[in-house]
Amino acid sequence: WTLEGSEDGTTWCLLSMVQNDSSLNQTGATHTWATNQLFAGVYFRYLRLTQRGPNSNNHHYLALSGFEVHGALARVAVTAPDVNT
């Protein structure tokens, strides 16, 4: 699977790619993966998790019962449109 981040929902940056990993092969297993440090300090509005092959049961579905993202939250100022123009 891959984890990607985007600021606009169009251009995506690869944050993590996991291949042939057996960390989640047991029922109820949990694991933590590091992200690509090339994007340390970069804020993303969107995250996308994509399964790229069969799971440990050789099926093409992602059984996801929990997903945690750790990091800093940035507040972005939103400018209201000028109603007088």
Secondary structure as UniProt FT lines:
FT   STRAND          2..6
FT   STRAND          13..17
FT   TURN            23..24
FT   TURN            27..28
FT   HELIX           37..39
FT   TURN            40..41
FT   STRAND          46..50
FT   TURN            56..57
FT   TURN            83..84
//
